[in-house]
Structures are given as structure tokens and as C-alpha cells.
Amino acid sequence: MTEDVLIRKNGPIGHISLNRPKALHALTLEMCHAMSAALSEWASDDEIAAIILDHAEGSRGFCAGGDIAFLRDSALNDGGVSGRKFFHDEYQLNHQLFTYPKPVVAFMDGITMGGGVGISQPAKFRVATENTRFAMPETGIGLFPDVGGGWYLSRLGGRLGQFLALTGARLDGSECQWTGLATHYVPSEMLDDLKARIIERPGRIAGILSEPVGTPPDARIEKNALRIAKHFASDSYEDILASLEAEIESNENGGAEWAQKERDTLGTKSPQTCKVALRQLAESAQLTDFADNMRMEYRIASRVLTRPDFAEGVRAVITDKTGDPKWDPATPEEVSEELIDSIFAPLPDNEEWTPL
């Protein structure tokens, strides 16, 4: 059992706390396995009525993502073999949570990115606080918004998911509630009390979380919702860029400054990843089974892991922190439909992703 995740029974509650504070609780393969094993055991344990998923006390962040350094090392040194194993088993955990027979309460108190999104979004109850910083920033490192991101983001409406997937924009707690990514917003000072009450009365989770806790701050993203819906309307990346450029040139409704900021942000992202993300969300929106979504995302992950942009993006943004990734292909126009098709193509039968 790894010490990076604390697993215990707390009366009628199965309690899982991420405990890798120096890495902001980024997930390792061992952590995924430990969580899956506990969830499997508790699914058939009549004493367990619900699951609490949070991070250890006294530490920052809920979960900053997956083990990016490990994945880059795999891409560079073992042809992606161990990286694909990580994705495969992490996605099994994501699917296990999505289909779990008992209510899960995820407390997104702090940074919730990448892999942290993958384990919190499947929960029936997703609790944000003033500390929440939610993002899917993968386009900036040549990866893609995986761990079920295609499913969740494509279902937000108003093209908010496409905006979040492409720009990697960070949402605070009230924005998470406004978009539907969180089901509840509570001040962090109330969390201990709420958890204690859930342990006392696990059959009343919805009522406990919904009791008056004051009004959350205004959701800043709401002010730009119409702009997002307009400029991110297309599934063509070139169309989105052209729409922003036209807004910058015309500035009819004073939107040039916003459009310039988003255009500049997109200029730092991997063109390959942005095109992958748009196709991913478009295809996921048509799916009716979360397992099919994870099968698609595993195909993408298997290919993108060893494409040039991932190792280069991690180098520029995380390892060297130079912020100067050399993307390959370098422009959206150079990312061909044939390349995208090859990334989404089925794997050999014995290599496809399967649920637990």
C-alpha cells in the first residue's frame, strides 16, 4: 500500500485522501491502483454507504494532475510502454468512479487539474471552494484533455468546454459551480464540519451540502459567455482563430482586448493538440457510453504520448521552464487531417483499452 494515498473506513464512509503534497498530489500508477482496490472492496461492503475523496489535511491542492515527469521519461526512454500502462490503469479508475454504485463526494479544495479532474468529475457530488483552481491545461504541453475530459467538457454547453480545452483557462470555485463542473460551492472553513455530518448521516449528503452557506462570488466567466459561444462555435481550429482575428480587427463591441488575449494564449499552444481536442470533444458529444469515450481517449493517448509535441512541451513548460516550445507541426495549417485520423484510429484488438 502506498503512503501517497490515505485509505480508511470512517464509520459508514470509505475515505480516500491524496497524500503527495510535494507534487500537489499528482497521481502515480501506485496511487491509482490503491484507489481502485479500495473502491472495488467497498463496492460490495454493506457497511459502506458513500465515499469521500479529498486531499490530506494541511496541504495545498486537491490534485494537480498525473505524473508528467514519469510520462515524459517513458516517451523518451521506453517508447511510451510504461506511459501507456499508466494511462490504461488511470482510465480504468476514472471509469470505475463514473460507474460506481455508491455516491462519491469529491472535495475540489485547491488545484484541480488533469488527473484531478479525472477523479473528481465522475463523482455525484463535486464540491468547490474559494481555493478551487480548475483547469485542463494539456494543450500547453502537447498532451490533450484526457481522463474523461472529452465527455465532461463537450457536455457543458455554450462551447465552454471547447474554450477550456483549447485555452487551458483556470476557473475558480464559483465559476466551477456556474458551469456545472461543481455541484456545490462552500467556504473551505466549513469542510471539516460538512465531512463530519456526512459521516453521521450518509443518506443526507445532498441536503447537507445544499444547506445555506452564503452566496458564492459572481462567476467571472459568465461575463464572457456570449463571446466564448460566438468565437469558439466551430469545430475547425482555423475558424476559431479567424473569428478571434476578425474581432480584433473590427472591435465593434469593445471585444478586441479579450479576443487578443485569447488569440495570444492559443498562440502558445500545440496546434496538433488543439485540433485533437476539438475532434475529441465533437466525437465524445455523440457517445452514449463513458467506456467508449475512454476507449477513444486511450487511442489518442497511446499516439500523442510519443509524438514530438509532448516531450517538447513538458521540457519547455515544466522541466526547463523556458516557455519556448518548438511545436511539430508548427502551425495549424500543417496539422493534416491524415495526422489527426491516425491519432484517433483504432488500436490492434489486444491493445485496446478495457474497463476493470
N, C-alpha and C positions, 0 to 999 in steps of 0.2 A: 504494500500500500504506500503510495507516495505521500509525503508530507505537504506537497504543494496544493492539496485539496483536503479540507477537513470534512469528514463524513460521520454523522452520528444521528441516532434517533433521539428526538426530543418529545417524549410523550407520543402523541398521535402524528407527529410531524417527522418526515425524513428531511434532515437539514444538511445541505451541501454548501460549504463556504470555500471559495477560491482563496488560496493562501500562498501566492507567489509575489509578494509585494514589490520586490526589487524590479520585477518585469511588469508591474501593473497587472499582475495575474494573467498574463498571456498564457494561452493553453499549450501544454505539451501533449504528446501522444499518451504518456502515462496518466496525465490528468483526465483526458478523455476516457481512457479505459476504466479508471477508478470510478468516474461518474456513471458510466454505462453499467458497470457491475452493480453499483448501489441501486440504481433505478430499476434494474432487472429484478433484484432481490425484493425491493419494496413493492413492486407492482403486484406481487402475489402475497404480500404480508397484510393480513386483515387488520393489524394494529395501526397501520399507517394510513391516514386519511388524506394527507396532502403533502406536498414538497415545498420547502423554502430553498431558494437558490440566491446566494448573496456572496459578498466577499468578507474576508476575516476582519474583525474589528481593529480599529486603529491604523488602517492602511488606506491608501488612496486608490481610486479607480475601482470600477467593477471588473472589467476585463478589456484589456487594450487590444486583444486580437489573438492570432495564432503565433506560433514560434517562428517568426520571419527569418531569423538568423539560421535556424535549422533548415528551413526550406531552401534558402539561398545556397547553403552548403551542399544540400542534396542536388540542386540544379547544376552546380559547378563540378561536383566530385563523384556522384554515383549515377549520373544520367537521370536523376529525378526519381529513382526507385523508392528511397525512404520517404521522399516528399509525397509521392502518390499514396503510399501506405498511410501517412498522416492524414491526408485529405479523405481517403476512403473511410477511415475509422471515425474521424471527426464528423463527417457527414452522417455516419450511422448514428452518432449521438444526437445530432440535430434532428434526424428523422424520429428517433426514439422519443425525444421530448415532444415533438409535434403530434405524435400519435399516442401519447401517454394516457393511461386510463384514469389517472387521478389528477386533481388540479395542481398546477405548479405556479408558485408565486415567485417571480424574478424581481429582485430589487436592484434597479439600474442606477445605483447611487454612486456616480462618478463616471469616468471614461468608459464608454460602451462602444467599442469599435470592432469591426471584422468578426473574429470568432466570438466576441462578447455579444454581438448582435445575433449570431447563430444559435446561442444557447438561451437568450432572453426572449427573442421574438416568438418562439413556439409556445411560450408559457401562456396559460389562460389569463393570468394577471401579471401585468408589466408595470411596475411602479417606478416612476421618475421622481427626482428631487431637484432642488436648486443646484445640486452638484453634477447632474447628468450632463455629459457631453457625448452625444450620439453621432457617429459618422461611419460611412463606408468609404474610406479614403484610398481604395485599391488602385484607382486609375493613376494615382501619383507614383506608384511603384511597379506599374506594368503587370499587376495581377488582375483581378476582376471582382466585383461584389458577390462573393460566393456564399457559402454556408446558408443557403436558402434566400439570399438577397434578391435573386430574381423573382421569387414568389412574393415576398413581402413588399418590395419596392414597386413592383408592377401593379399592385392592388391598392395603392394609396389614392389614386385619383388626382386630377388636375396636373398630371405629368410631374408631380412632386418627386416620384421615385426616379424618373429619368434624370431630373435635376440633381438629386442627391447622388445617384450613381456616377454621373459624369464629373461633377464638380468636387465631390468629397466634402460638401458643406457640412459644418458641425451644427447640430441642433441642441438647444438647451432643454431642460426638463419640460417647461411649459409648451415649447414647440413640439416636443415628442407627443405630448397629450393632444395638442391641436391636430396634428397629422394623423393620430391614431396609432402611432408606433408605441405609445404608452397607453395603458387603460386608466391609470390613476396618476395624480400628482400630489405628493405630500411633502411637507418640510422634513428635512433629514433628521431634525431633533425628535420627530415623532416615531422614527423607525423602530427603536427598541420596544416601545410600548405597543406598537402595532403587531410586531412579531410575537410578543408575549400573549397578546389577545388572540392571535391566530392559533397559537399552541393550545390555548384554553378552549377555543371554540372553532375548530377547523371547518365546521359546517357553515360558518357565517363569514367566510372570507370576503365575499362581495360587500356585505353590509359594513364590515369593519373598515375596509378600505374606502368606502364611499361616505362615511360619516363626515360632517363638515370639518374641513381643515383650512378654511380660508380660501380666498380666490387666488389661483396661480397668476403670475405676471402675464402681461399680454404676450402673445406669441409673435415674435418679430417677423417670422417668415410669412405671416398672414398678409402683411403689407405688400409683399412682392408676389403673392399667389397668382394674380392675373398676368403679371409679366412672365412668370415661370410657365404658366399654361400656354401663353402665346408663343414664346421663343423656343420652348422645348417640346413643341407639339409633334414634331416629325420623328420618325424612327431612322431618318437619314442624318448622320452626323454633320455632313456638309450643309444640309438645310438649316440645322440649328445654328451653326457658325454664321451662315449667311444672314439669318434672321437677326442675330445679335449685331452683326456688322451694319445692317440696314438701320437698326435702331440707333446705333452710334452716329451714323451719318445724318439721320433726319432729326433726332432728338425732339420729336413732336410733343411728347407728353413729359418731357424732362427725364426720360428714362435712359439717356445716353450714359450717365455716370454708372448706373447699375449694370447696363449692358457691357460697358467697357471692363468693369471689374470681373464679370463672369467670363467675358471673352479672354481676358488676360489669364484668368485661372485655368481655363481649358487649354490655353497655350502651353501650360506646364505639364499637361497630362499625356500619357501614352496614347497616340492615335489608334493603335491596334486595340488597346483595352477599351477605349471609348466606343469603338464600333462593336466590339464583343458585347459590351454591357447593353447597348441598345438592342441588339439581336436577342440577347439573353432575356431581357425584360419582355420583349414582344412575344417571344415563344412561350415564356413562362405564363403570361397572361392567358394563354389558350389552354393551359393544362388544368386538369381537374384532380390530379393525384400528386401529392407532395413528393412521393417517391420518384415519379417521373421527372420532377424538377431536379431532384438531387442526382439522378442518373445523368441528366443533361449537364449539370454543373461539374460533375466528376469528369465527364469527357473534356469539357473546357479546361479544367484544372490540369488534367494529365498533359495537355498540349502546351498551355500557357506557361507552366512551370519551367519548361526547358527552352522556351522561346527567348530571344536575346533581351527583350524589354524587362523581364522580371529581375534577373541578376543585376542588370544595369540600373534599374530603378531603385532597388534596395541599396546598391552602392551609393548612388547619388543622394538619396534622401535620408537613409538611416545609418549606413556604415560610415561613409566619408563625410556626410552632411554638406556636400558641396552644392547641392541643389542644381546640378547641371546635367541631367540625364541626356544621353545621346540615344534617342529612340530609333528603332529599326523595325519597320519603316518609319521615316522621319516625319511624314506628312499624312493627313487623312487620305489624300488622293492616291497615295502609294499603297494604302492598305486595300488590297484587292478583295473582291467577293470570293475568289477562289481560296484565298488565305483564310478568310472567316469561315467558309464552308468546311475547310479541312480541320479547323479547330472544333467545330460542332459535330463532326462526323462520328458515327457510332464507333465504338471500340470493338476489338475481337470479343466474341461471346464470353470467353473465360477471363476477360479483363474488365468487363462492365461492373459498375457499382451495384451492390445489392444491400438491402436493409438487413438489420440484425435479425 
